[in-house]
Amino acid sequence: MKSTIGFFNRLMQRYLPDPFLFVVILSFLVLVLGLIFTDSTVINMVQYWGDGFWSLLAFSMQMVLVLVTGYVLASSPVFKKGLGALASTAKTPGQAIIIVTIISIIASWINWGFGLVIGALFAKELAKKVEGVDYRLLIASAYSGFIVWHGGFSGSIPLTIATEGHFSQNLIGLIPTSETIFATFNVAIVIALFIVLPILNRLMMPNNEETVTVDKALLEDGANLQAATVEKEALTPADRLENSVIVSIVTGLLGIAFLVYYFTNNGFALNLNIVNFLFLFLGILFHGTPRRFLESVMNAVKGASGIIIQFPFYAGIMGMMTASGLAAVMSEAFVGISNDFTFYFFAFISAGIVNFFVPSGGGQWAVQAPIMLEAAQTMDLSIAKTAMAVAWGDAWTNLIQPFWALPALAIAGLKAKDIMGFCTIVLFISGIVISLGLLFL
């Protein structure tokens, strides 16, 4: 185990480029694959790339806000104390690794955006409290819990096919979440990962001489938020507004009032916009004054550059994959080698591969659904299980996809190559767990 982990860590440190270069290389790779496996020309592929380049602008802004609002909330005095108190329950590096994995799994199962941020923020608090814990593994463990998101409450594929008016309703009708998210096979996979991942992450702890720790001073906020005020005698009318507790309370309570209305009418239906809304207004409320809140926002925005620059490139890749038919070609290749027993496994594997190039659960389902659903109906197999096989494949390779790791890495202050060696091990083991669940349950 130790030698294998060391090998993958060295491999990633040496050969994994910055995520921006990774997405540029991926763009050229998809262009070439489109020329080889479809009838698209170079001009066609460039057109598809350009047409798709800005198609994820709304989602990109949502992801920026996931990072910013999560950071702002975590930097508030109230939230810091809460995370700090929870982090104090871990007394050893091993306990820190286990507890951050468990918290991340639970949070990601509830909502993927929530889990992505909370895991990284909690890992930072643990790094401040626990001596001798490997910071790379701590962040990798926090990110590893993200794998369960598509089998949880915010899974885009199971929620899509359970919603009236979805694009494949004429073909399959409505599939209730009792047959997908709460099906026996899916719950068993989630429980198995809940048991296996904390143990696996604990076993990956390096020897003392190979442990990489972090200077705790580097984990502190870049600005002294408590000092984000001015002396009373220097207050102008504008200063009074900026330092007004009343302004923050009224604004925060307005947001909370909407959330009460939303949950009353929709139940506990979390989506990315509601998570960001919750984080934003709790941040305003918990920071006490507008000035402290804005100081925190300024610190948070510094880490969002990767998302702002890279997500349009991924949108361009998605445009080439879908418009050229390359994603369909990949899916059909796996369907062609499947039988009644292996179909769900190959649906899972094909979705994992397509996810590298179409890193959007909803977008990927739109591409693969016509092929996978038709094949499942031809073989008289479960539509619900087919959908979940694609969903798990989409979640699975996120472990080694820098696209999704960017918010966590920005919060942690690490590079993708710092955690991807550990994540590769988790990829292999979790792939076995998920495959066995899809094949035999």
FIGU-355210 format. One record per residue (C-alpha): x, y, z; residue number from 0; residue in three letters. Coordinates in steps of 0.1 Angstrom, whole numbers, plus 5000, padded with zeros to 4 digits. Last residue first. Example, Ala and Ser with C-alpha at 12.3 -4.5 7.8 and 13.67 -1.06 7.14 Angstrom:
+------+------+------+-----+------+
|   xx |   yy |   zz | pos | code |
+------+------+------+-----+------+
| 5137 | 4989 | 5071 |   1 |  Ser |
| 5123 | 4955 | 5078 |   0 |  Ala |
+------+------+------+-----+------+
This chain:
+------+------+------+-----+------+
|   xx |   yy |   zz | pos | code |
+------+------+------+-----+------+
| 4726 | 4937 | 4938 | 440 |  Leu |
| 4753 | 4916 | 4920 | 439 |  Phe |
| 4766 | 4936 | 4891 | 438 |  Leu |
| 4758 | 4972 | 4902 | 437 |  Leu |
| 4770 | 4967 | 4938 | 436 |  Gly |
| 4802 | 4949 | 4926 | 435 |  Leu |
| 4810 | 4977 | 4902 | 434 |  Ser |
| 4805 | 5004 | 4929 | 433 |  Ile |
| 4829 | 4986 | 4953 | 432 |  Val |
| 4855 | 4979 | 4926 | 431 |  Ile |
| 4854 | 5015 | 4914 | 430 |  Gly |
| 4857 | 5027 | 4950 | 429 |  Ser |
| 4890 | 5008 | 4953 | 428 |  Ile |
| 4905 | 5021 | 4920 | 427 |  Phe |
| 4894 | 5057 | 4924 | 426 |  Leu |
| 4905 | 5058 | 4960 | 425 |  Val |
| 4940 | 5049 | 4949 | 424 |  Ile |
| 4938 | 5076 | 4922 | 423 |  Thr |
| 4926 | 5101 | 4949 | 422 |  Cys |
| 4958 | 5096 | 4969 | 421 |  Phe |
| 4980 | 5104 | 4939 | 420 |  Gly |
| 4956 | 5132 | 4929 | 419 |  Met |
| 4961 | 5152 | 4962 | 418 |  Ile |
| 4992 | 5174 | 4956 | 417 |  Asp |
| 4989 | 5172 | 4918 | 416 |  Lys |
| 4957 | 5192 | 4919 | 415 |  Ala |
| 4975 | 5221 | 4936 | 414 |  Lys |
| 4969 | 5232 | 4972 | 413 |  Leu |
| 4956 | 5264 | 4990 | 412 |  Gly |
| 4929 | 5244 | 5008 | 411 |  Ala |
| 4900 | 5267 | 4998 | 410 |  Ile |
| 4913 | 5269 | 4962 | 409 |  Ala |
| 4919 | 5231 | 4962 | 408 |  Leu |
| 4883 | 5224 | 4973 | 407 |  Ala |
| 4868 | 5248 | 4947 | 406 |  Pro |
| 4891 | 5233 | 4919 | 405 |  Leu |
| 4885 | 5196 | 4927 | 404 |  Ala |
| 4855 | 5195 | 4903 | 403 |  Trp |
| 4873 | 5204 | 4872 | 402 |  Phe |
| 4906 | 5187 | 4883 | 401 |  Pro |
| 4890 | 5153 | 4874 | 400 |  Gln |
| 4908 | 5125 | 4893 | 399 |  Ile |
| 4880 | 5118 | 4919 | 398 |  Leu |
| 4854 | 5132 | 4895 | 397 |  Asn |
| 4859 | 5098 | 4878 | 396 |  Thr |
| 4833 | 5081 | 4901 | 395 |  Trp |
| 4805 | 5107 | 4901 | 394 |  Ala |
| 4797 | 5104 | 4864 | 393 |  Asp |
| 4801 | 5066 | 4866 | 392 |  Gly |
| 4777 | 5065 | 4896 | 391 |  Trp |
| 4751 | 5085 | 4876 | 390 |  Ala |
| 4755 | 5063 | 4845 | 389 |  Val |
| 4749 | 5032 | 4867 | 388 |  Ala |
| 4721 | 5050 | 4883 | 387 |  Met |
| 4703 | 5055 | 4850 | 386 |  Ala |
| 4708 | 5019 | 4841 | 385 |  Thr |
| 4694 | 5008 | 4875 | 384 |  Lys |
| 4663 | 5029 | 4870 | 383 |  Ala |
| 4658 | 5015 | 4835 | 382 |  Ile |
| 4660 | 4980 | 4846 | 381 |  Ser |
| 4668 | 4955 | 4819 | 380 |  Leu |
| 4647 | 4941 | 4790 | 379 |  Asp |
| 4678 | 4938 | 4767 | 378 |  Met |
| 4661 | 4961 | 4741 | 377 |  Thr |
| 4649 | 4984 | 4769 | 376 |  Gln |
| 4683 | 4987 | 4784 | 375 |  Ala |
| 4699 | 4994 | 4750 | 374 |  Ala |
| 4673 | 5021 | 4743 | 373 |  Glu |
| 4679 | 5036 | 4777 | 372 |  Leu |
| 4717 | 5036 | 4773 | 371 |  Met |
| 4718 | 5052 | 4738 | 370 |  Ile |
| 4692 | 5079 | 4743 | 369 |  Pro |
| 4705 | 5086 | 4779 | 368 |  Ala |
| 4741 | 5091 | 4770 | 367 |  Gln |
| 4742 | 5127 | 4757 | 366 |  Val |
| 4714 | 5142 | 4779 | 365 |  Ala |
| 4728 | 5123 | 4808 | 364 |  Trp |
| 4762 | 5139 | 4803 | 363 |  Gln |
| 4748 | 5174 | 4803 | 362 |  Gly |
| 4728 | 5167 | 4835 | 361 |  Gly |
| 4758 | 5153 | 4853 | 360 |  Gly |
| 4782 | 5179 | 4840 | 359 |  Ser |
| 4819 | 5172 | 4835 | 358 |  Pro |
| 4816 | 5163 | 4798 | 357 |  Val |
| 4851 | 5153 | 4788 | 356 |  Phe |
| 4863 | 5134 | 4818 | 355 |  Phe |
| 4827 | 5123 | 4825 | 354 |  Asn |
| 4827 | 5104 | 4792 | 353 |  Val |
| 4852 | 5080 | 4807 | 352 |  Ile |
| 4832 | 5074 | 4839 | 351 |  Gly |
| 4800 | 5071 | 4820 | 350 |  Ala |
| 4815 | 5044 | 4798 | 349 |  Ser |
| 4826 | 5025 | 4830 | 348 |  Ile |
| 4792 | 5027 | 4847 | 347 |  Phe |
| 4773 | 5017 | 4815 | 346 |  Ala |
| 4799 | 4989 | 4812 | 345 |  Phe |
| 4791 | 4976 | 4846 | 344 |  Phe |
| 4753 | 4980 | 4841 | 343 |  Tyr |
| 4755 | 4959 | 4809 | 342 |  Phe |
| 4777 | 4931 | 4823 | 341 |  Thr |
| 4751 | 4906 | 4832 | 340 |  Phe |
| 4726 | 4911 | 4803 | 339 |  Asp |
| 4754 | 4914 | 4778 | 338 |  Asn |
| 4777 | 4943 | 4769 | 337 |  Ser |
| 4803 | 4946 | 4741 | 336 |  Ile |
| 4782 | 4968 | 4718 | 335 |  Gly |
| 4770 | 4989 | 4747 | 334 |  Val |
| 4806 | 4999 | 4754 | 333 |  Phe |
| 4812 | 5011 | 4719 | 332 |  Ala |
| 4778 | 5028 | 4718 | 331 |  Glu |
| 4787 | 5050 | 4747 | 330 |  Ser |
| 4820 | 5061 | 4731 | 329 |  Met |
| 4803 | 5069 | 4698 | 328 |  Val |
| 4776 | 5088 | 4716 | 327 |  Ala |
| 4802 | 5110 | 4733 | 326 |  Ala |
| 4819 | 5116 | 4700 | 325 |  Leu |
| 4787 | 5127 | 4683 | 324 |  Gly |
| 4803 | 5159 | 4670 | 323 |  Ser |
| 4778 | 5181 | 4687 | 322 |  Ala |
| 4781 | 5164 | 4721 | 321 |  Thr |
| 4819 | 5159 | 4726 | 320 |  Met |
| 4828 | 5192 | 4708 | 319 |  Met |
| 4804 | 5213 | 4730 | 318 |  Gly |
| 4815 | 5195 | 4761 | 317 |  Met |
| 4851 | 5204 | 4753 | 316 |  Ile |
| 4840 | 5241 | 4749 | 315 |  Gly |
| 4822 | 5240 | 4782 | 314 |  Ala |
| 4854 | 5226 | 4798 | 313 |  Tyr |
| 4873 | 5256 | 4783 | 312 |  Phe |
| 4847 | 5279 | 4797 | 311 |  Pro |
| 4852 | 5263 | 4832 | 310 |  Phe |
| 4890 | 5270 | 4832 | 309 |  Gln |
| 4893 | 5307 | 4835 | 308 |  Ile |
| 4867 | 5316 | 4862 | 307 |  Ile |
| 4872 | 5284 | 4881 | 306 |  Ile |
| 4909 | 5288 | 4884 | 305 |  Gly |
| 4906 | 5325 | 4894 | 304 |  Ser |
| 4883 | 5318 | 4924 | 303 |  Ala |
| 4910 | 5317 | 4951 | 302 |  Gly |
| 4914 | 5355 | 4954 | 301 |  Lys |
| 4876 | 5359 | 4956 | 300 |  Val |
| 4876 | 5346 | 4991 | 299 |  Ala |
| 4898 | 5373 | 5006 | 298 |  Asn |
| 4877 | 5401 | 4991 | 297 |  Met |
| 4846 | 5383 | 5004 | 296 |  Val |
| 4860 | 5383 | 5039 | 295 |  Ser |
| 4866 | 5420 | 5038 | 294 |  Glu |
| 4831 | 5425 | 5025 | 293 |  Leu |
| 4816 | 5407 | 5054 | 292 |  Phe |
| 4837 | 5426 | 5079 | 291 |  Arg |
| 4826 | 5459 | 5063 | 290 |  Arg |
| 4789 | 5448 | 5062 | 289 |  Pro |
| 4788 | 5442 | 5099 | 288 |  Thr |
| 4781 | 5412 | 5121 | 287 |  Gly |
| 4800 | 5386 | 5103 | 286 |  His |
| 4774 | 5359 | 5112 | 285 |  Phe |
| 4745 | 5376 | 5095 | 284 |  Leu |
| 4762 | 5383 | 5062 | 283 |  Ile |
| 4777 | 5349 | 5062 | 282 |  Gly |
| 4743 | 5333 | 5070 | 281 |  Leu |
| 4729 | 5353 | 5041 | 280 |  Phe |
| 4755 | 5340 | 5016 | 279 |  Leu |
| 4757 | 5304 | 5028 | 278 |  Phe |
| 4719 | 5299 | 5026 | 277 |  Leu |
| 4717 | 5316 | 4991 | 276 |  Phe |
| 4746 | 5295 | 4979 | 275 |  Asn |
| 4729 | 5263 | 4991 | 274 |  Val |
| 4696 | 5275 | 4976 | 273 |  Ile |
| 4712 | 5281 | 4942 | 272 |  Asn |
| 4730 | 5248 | 4942 | 271 |  Leu |
| 4699 | 5228 | 4950 | 270 |  Asn |
| 4684 | 5216 | 4982 | 269 |  Leu |
| 4648 | 5203 | 4984 | 268 |  Ala |
| 4642 | 5199 | 5021 | 267 |  Phe |
| 4604 | 5206 | 5017 | 266 |  Gly |
| 4593 | 5228 | 4988 | 265 |  Asn |
| 4567 | 5251 | 5003 | 264 |  Asn |
| 4580 | 5254 | 5039 | 263 |  Thr |
| 4616 | 5251 | 5027 | 262 |  Phe |
| 4612 | 5281 | 5004 | 261 |  Tyr |
| 4593 | 5303 | 5029 | 260 |  Tyr |
| 4618 | 5296 | 5056 | 259 |  Val |
| 4646 | 5303 | 5031 | 258 |  Leu |
| 4629 | 5336 | 5022 | 257 |  Phe |
| 4628 | 5346 | 5058 | 256 |  Ala |
| 4664 | 5337 | 5063 | 255 |  Ile |
| 4674 | 5361 | 5034 | 254 |  Gly |
| 4655 | 5389 | 5050 | 253 |  Leu |
| 4670 | 5380 | 5084 | 252 |  Leu |
| 4705 | 5385 | 5069 | 251 |  Gly |
| 4697 | 5419 | 5055 | 250 |  Thr |
| 4681 | 5431 | 5087 | 249 |  Val |
| 4709 | 5417 | 5108 | 248 |  Ile |
| 4736 | 5431 | 5086 | 247 |  Ser |
| 4721 | 5466 | 5084 | 246 |  Val |
| 4716 | 5466 | 5122 | 245 |  Ile |
| 4752 | 5456 | 5129 | 244 |  Val |
| 4762 | 5489 | 5112 | 243 |  Ser |
| 4799 | 5491 | 5104 | 242 |  Asn |
| 4795 | 5500 | 5067 | 241 |  Glu |
| 4765 | 5522 | 5075 | 240 |  Leu |
| 4784 | 5541 | 5101 | 239 |  Arg |
| 4813 | 5545 | 5078 | 238 |  Asp |
| 4791 | 5561 | 5052 | 237 |  Ala |
| 4777 | 5586 | 5078 | 236 |  Pro |
| 4813 | 5593 | 5088 | 235 |  Thr |
| 4830 | 5576 | 5117 | 234 |  Leu |
| 4864 | 5589 | 5128 | 233 |  Ala |
| 4855 | 5593 | 5165 | 232 |  Glu |
| 4843 | 5557 | 5166 | 231 |  Lys |
| 4876 | 5542 | 5154 | 230 |  Glu |
| 4873 | 5522 | 5122 | 229 |  Val |
| 4863 | 5486 | 5116 | 228 |  Thr |
| 4877 | 5456 | 5098 | 227 |  Ala |
| 4900 | 5448 | 5127 | 226 |  Ala |
| 4879 | 5418 | 5136 | 225 |  Gln |
| 4884 | 5406 | 5101 | 224 |  Leu |
| 4922 | 5405 | 5104 | 223 |  Asn |
| 4930 | 5397 | 5068 | 222 |  Ala |
| 4946 | 5368 | 5050 | 221 |  Gly |
| 4927 | 5342 | 5070 | 220 |  Asp |
| 4947 | 5317 | 5089 | 219 |  Glu |
| 4958 | 5285 | 5073 | 218 |  Leu |
| 4993 | 5297 | 5065 | 217 |  Leu |
| 5000 | 5303 | 5102 | 216 |  Ala |
| 4994 | 5266 | 5107 | 215 |  Lys |
| 5025 | 5257 | 5087 | 214 |  Asp |
| 5014 | 5226 | 5068 | 213 |  Val |
| 5024 | 5190 | 5072 | 212 |  Thr |
| 5038 | 5166 | 5046 | 211 |  Val |
| 5043 | 5131 | 5060 | 210 |  Thr |
| 5071 | 5111 | 5044 | 209 |  Glu |
| 5094 | 5109 | 5075 | 208 |  Glu |
| 5064 | 5101 | 5097 | 207 |  Asn |
| 5052 | 5073 | 5074 | 206 |  Asn |
| 5024 | 5080 | 5051 | 205 |  Pro |
| 4987 | 5076 | 5059 | 204 |  Met |
| 4970 | 5056 | 5032 | 203 |  Met |
| 4955 | 5032 | 5056 | 202 |  Leu |
| 4934 | 5059 | 5071 | 201 |  Arg |
| 4921 | 5069 | 5037 | 200 |  Asn |
| 4911 | 5033 | 5031 | 199 |  Leu |
| 4893 | 5029 | 5064 | 198 |  Ile |
| 4874 | 5062 | 5059 | 197 |  Pro |
| 4865 | 5051 | 5023 | 196 |  Leu |
| 4854 | 5015 | 5030 | 195 |  Val |
| 4826 | 5021 | 5055 | 194 |  Ile |
| 4807 | 5050 | 5039 | 193 |  Phe |
| 4816 | 5035 | 5006 | 192 |  Leu |
| 4797 | 5003 | 5016 | 191 |  Ala |
| 4768 | 5023 | 5029 | 190 |  Ile |
| 4765 | 5043 | 4996 | 189 |  Val |
| 4767 | 5011 | 4976 | 188 |  Ile |
| 4740 | 4994 | 4997 | 187 |  Ala |
| 4717 | 5024 | 4994 | 186 |  Val |
| 4721 | 5022 | 4956 | 185 |  Asn |
| 4714 | 4984 | 4954 | 184 |  Phe |
| 4684 | 4986 | 4977 | 183 |  Thr |
| 4667 | 5015 | 4958 | 182 |  Ala |
| 4665 | 5048 | 4977 | 181 |  Phe |
| 4683 | 5070 | 4952 | 180 |  Ile |
| 4669 | 5050 | 4922 | 179 |  Thr |
| 4637 | 5030 | 4925 | 178 |  Glu |
| 4623 | 5049 | 4955 | 177 |  Ser |
| 4635 | 5081 | 4936 | 176 |  Thr |
| 4605 | 5076 | 4913 | 175 |  Pro |
| 4610 | 5069 | 4876 | 174 |  Ile |
| 4586 | 5089 | 4854 | 173 |  Leu |
| 4579 | 5077 | 4819 | 172 |  Gly |
| 4606 | 5057 | 4800 | 171 |  Ile |
| 4604 | 5067 | 4764 | 170 |  Leu |
| 4580 | 5096 | 4764 | 169 |  Asn |
| 4596 | 5109 | 4796 | 168 |  Gln |
| 4630 | 5111 | 4780 | 167 |  Ser |
| 4633 | 5149 | 4780 | 166 |  Phe |
| 4620 | 5154 | 4815 | 165 |  His |
| 4584 | 5168 | 4817 | 164 |  Gly |
| 4575 | 5157 | 4852 | 163 |  Glu |
| 4606 | 5151 | 4873 | 162 |  Thr |
| 4616 | 5117 | 4885 | 161 |  Ala |
| 4640 | 5112 | 4855 | 160 |  Ile |
| 4657 | 5145 | 4864 | 159 |  Thr |
| 4661 | 5137 | 4901 | 158 |  Leu |
| 4677 | 5104 | 4894 | 157 |  Pro |
| 4701 | 5121 | 4869 | 156 |  Ile |
| 4709 | 5152 | 4890 | 155 |  Ser |
| 4718 | 5135 | 4922 | 154 |  Gly |
| 4711 | 5161 | 4949 | 153 |  Ser |
| 4696 | 5138 | 4975 | 152 |  Phe |
| 4722 | 5112 | 4972 | 151 |  Gly |
| 4737 | 5086 | 4948 | 150 |  Gly |
| 4751 | 5113 | 4926 | 149 |  His |
| 4768 | 5129 | 4956 | 148 |  Trp |
| 4786 | 5097 | 4968 | 147 |  Val |
| 4820 | 5105 | 4952 | 146 |  Ile |
| 4823 | 5138 | 4970 | 145 |  Phe |
| 4835 | 5119 | 5001 | 144 |  Gly |
| 4870 | 5116 | 4984 | 143 |  Ser |
| 4874 | 5154 | 4985 | 142 |  Tyr |
| 4877 | 5155 | 5023 | 141 |  Ala |
| 4901 | 5125 | 5022 | 140 |  Ser |
| 4922 | 5143 | 4995 | 139 |  Ala |
| 4923 | 5174 | 5018 | 138 |  Ile |
| 4936 | 5154 | 5047 | 137 |  Leu |
| 4959 | 5133 | 5025 | 136 |  Leu |
| 4976 | 5165 | 5013 | 135 |  Arg |
| 4978 | 5180 | 5048 | 134 |  Tyr |
| 4995 | 5149 | 5064 | 133 |  Asp |
| 4986 | 5151 | 5100 | 132 |  Val |
| 5015 | 5157 | 5125 | 131 |  Gly |
| 4996 | 5178 | 5150 | 130 |  Glu |
| 4959 | 5181 | 5150 | 129 |  Val |
| 4941 | 5214 | 5156 | 128 |  Lys |
| 4950 | 5236 | 5127 | 127 |  Lys |
| 4950 | 5208 | 5102 | 126 |  Ala |
| 4915 | 5198 | 5115 | 125 |  Leu |
| 4902 | 5233 | 5108 | 124 |  Glu |
| 4916 | 5231 | 5072 | 123 |  Lys |
| 4899 | 5197 | 5067 | 122 |  Ala |
| 4866 | 5212 | 5079 | 121 |  Phe |
| 4868 | 5239 | 5052 | 120 |  Leu |
| 4876 | 5213 | 5025 | 119 |  Ala |
| 4847 | 5190 | 5035 | 118 |  Gly |
| 4823 | 5218 | 5040 | 117 |  Ile |
| 4828 | 5232 | 5005 | 116 |  Val |
| 4824 | 5201 | 4983 | 115 |  Leu |
| 4798 | 5187 | 5007 | 114 |  Gly |
| 4775 | 5217 | 5004 | 113 |  Phe |
| 4778 | 5218 | 4966 | 112 |  Gly |
| 4770 | 5180 | 4964 | 111 |  Trp |
| 4740 | 5181 | 4987 | 110 |  Asn |
| 4728 | 5156 | 5014 | 109 |  Ile |
| 4751 | 5128 | 5002 | 108 |  Trp |
| 4780 | 5153 | 4999 | 107 |  Ser |
| 4775 | 5164 | 5035 | 106 |  Ala |
| 4774 | 5128 | 5048 | 105 |  Ile |
| 4804 | 5118 | 5028 | 104 |  Ile |
| 4824 | 5149 | 5037 | 103 |  Ser |
| 4817 | 5144 | 5074 | 102 |  Ile |
| 4828 | 5108 | 5073 | 101 |  Ile |
| 4860 | 5115 | 5054 | 100 |  Thr |
| 4869 | 5144 | 5077 |  99 |  Val |
| 4863 | 5121 | 5107 |  98 |  Ile |
| 4886 | 5093 | 5094 |  97 |  Ile |
| 4915 | 5115 | 5084 |  96 |  Ile |
| 4914 | 5134 | 5117 |  95 |  Ala |
| 4912 | 5102 | 5137 |  94 |  Gln |
| 4943 | 5089 | 5120 |  93 |  Gly |
| 4962 | 5122 | 5126 |  92 |  Pro |
| 4954 | 5119 | 5164 |  91 |  Thr |
| 4931 | 5138 | 5188 |  90 |  Lys |
| 4900 | 5144 | 5166 |  89 |  Ala |
| 4872 | 5158 | 5187 |  88 |  Thr |
| 4888 | 5192 | 5185 |  87 |  Ser |
| 4877 | 5194 | 5148 |  86 |  Ala |
| 4841 | 5196 | 5159 |  85 |  Leu |
| 4848 | 5225 | 5182 |  84 |  Ala |
| 4868 | 5243 | 5155 |  83 |  Gly |
| 4841 | 5238 | 5130 |  82 |  Leu |
| 4816 | 5254 | 5154 |  81 |  Gly |
| 4840 | 5282 | 5166 |  80 |  Lys |
| 4848 | 5291 | 5130 |  79 |  Lys |
| 4812 | 5291 | 5121 |  78 |  Phe |
| 4804 | 5317 | 5148 |  77 |  Val |
| 4834 | 5339 | 5141 |  76 |  Pro |
| 4828 | 5341 | 5104 |  75 |  Ser |
| 4856 | 5327 | 5082 |  74 |  Ser |
| 4835 | 5296 | 5074 |  73 |  Ala |
| 4806 | 5316 | 5060 |  72 |  Leu |
| 4828 | 5337 | 5038 |  71 |  Val |
| 4847 | 5307 | 5025 |  70 |  Tyr |
| 4815 | 5289 | 5016 |  69 |  Gly |
| 4800 | 5320 | 5000 |  68 |  Thr |
| 4831 | 5325 | 4979 |  67 |  Val |
| 4837 | 5289 | 4968 |  66 |  Leu |
| 4801 | 5280 | 4961 |  65 |  Val |
| 4797 | 5315 | 4946 |  64 |  Leu |
| 4824 | 5307 | 4920 |  63 |  Val |
| 4806 | 5275 | 4913 |  62 |  Met |
| 4773 | 5292 | 4907 |  61 |  Gln |
| 4791 | 5317 | 4884 |  60 |  Met |
| 4805 | 5288 | 4864 |  59 |  Ser |
| 4771 | 5272 | 4862 |  58 |  Phe |
| 4756 | 5304 | 4847 |  57 |  Ala |
| 4785 | 5307 | 4823 |  56 |  Leu |
| 4784 | 5270 | 4813 |  55 |  Leu |
| 4774 | 5275 | 4776 |  54 |  Ser |
| 4802 | 5300 | 4769 |  53 |  Trp |
| 4826 | 5278 | 4751 |  52 |  Phe |
| 4799 | 5256 | 4734 |  51 |  Gly |
| 4797 | 5274 | 4701 |  50 |  Asp |
| 4835 | 5279 | 4701 |  49 |  Gly |
| 4842 | 5242 | 4706 |  48 |  Trp |
| 4816 | 5231 | 4681 |  47 |  Tyr |
| 4830 | 5255 | 4655 |  46 |  Gln |
| 4865 | 5243 | 4661 |  45 |  Val |
| 4853 | 5207 | 4657 |  44 |  Met |
| 4834 | 5216 | 4624 |  43 |  Asn |
| 4864 | 5234 | 4610 |  42 |  Ile |
| 4887 | 5205 | 4618 |  41 |  Val |
| 4862 | 5182 | 4600 |  40 |  Thr |
| 4836 | 5160 | 4617 |  39 |  Ser |
| 4829 | 5125 | 4603 |  38 |  Asp |
| 4834 | 5109 | 4637 |  37 |  Thr |
| 4861 | 5087 | 4653 |  36 |  Phe |
| 4893 | 5101 | 4641 |  35 |  Ile |
| 4885 | 5138 | 4637 |  34 |  Leu |
| 4866 | 5138 | 4670 |  33 |  Gly |
| 4895 | 5121 | 4687 |  32 |  Leu |
| 4918 | 5149 | 4675 |  31 |  Val |
| 4895 | 5176 | 4688 |  30 |  Leu |
| 4890 | 5158 | 4721 |  29 |  Val |
| 4928 | 5155 | 4726 |  28 |  Leu |
| 4933 | 5192 | 4718 |  27 |  Phe |
| 4907 | 5202 | 4745 |  26 |  Ser |
| 4922 | 5178 | 4770 |  25 |  Leu |
| 4956 | 5194 | 4766 |  24 |  Ile |
| 4940 | 5228 | 4773 |  23 |  Val |
| 4921 | 5214 | 4803 |  22 |  Val |
| 4953 | 5199 | 4818 |  21 |  Phe |
| 4972 | 5232 | 4811 |  20 |  Leu |
| 4946 | 5250 | 4832 |  19 |  Phe |
| 4947 | 5222 | 4859 |  18 |  Pro |
| 4984 | 5227 | 4863 |  17 |  Asp |
| 5003 | 5197 | 4849 |  16 |  Pro |
| 5003 | 5162 | 4862 |  15 |  Leu |
| 5036 | 5146 | 4853 |  14 |  Tyr |
| 5061 | 5148 | 4881 |  13 |  Arg |
| 5039 | 5154 | 4911 |  12 |  Gln |
| 5013 | 5130 | 4898 |  11 |  Met |
| 5038 | 5102 | 4892 |  10 |  Leu |
| 5055 | 5108 | 4926 |   9 |  Arg |
| 5022 | 5106 | 4944 |   8 |  Asn |
| 5012 | 5075 | 4924 |   7 |  Phe |
| 5044 | 5057 | 4933 |   6 |  Phe |
| 5043 | 5067 | 4969 |   5 |  Gly |
| 5007 | 5054 | 4972 |   4 |  Ile |
| 5018 | 5021 | 4956 |   3 |  Thr |
| 5048 | 5018 | 4980 |   2 |  Ser |
| 5027 | 5025 | 5010 |   1 |  Lys |
| 5000 | 5000 | 5000 |   0 |  Met |
+------+------+------+-----+------+
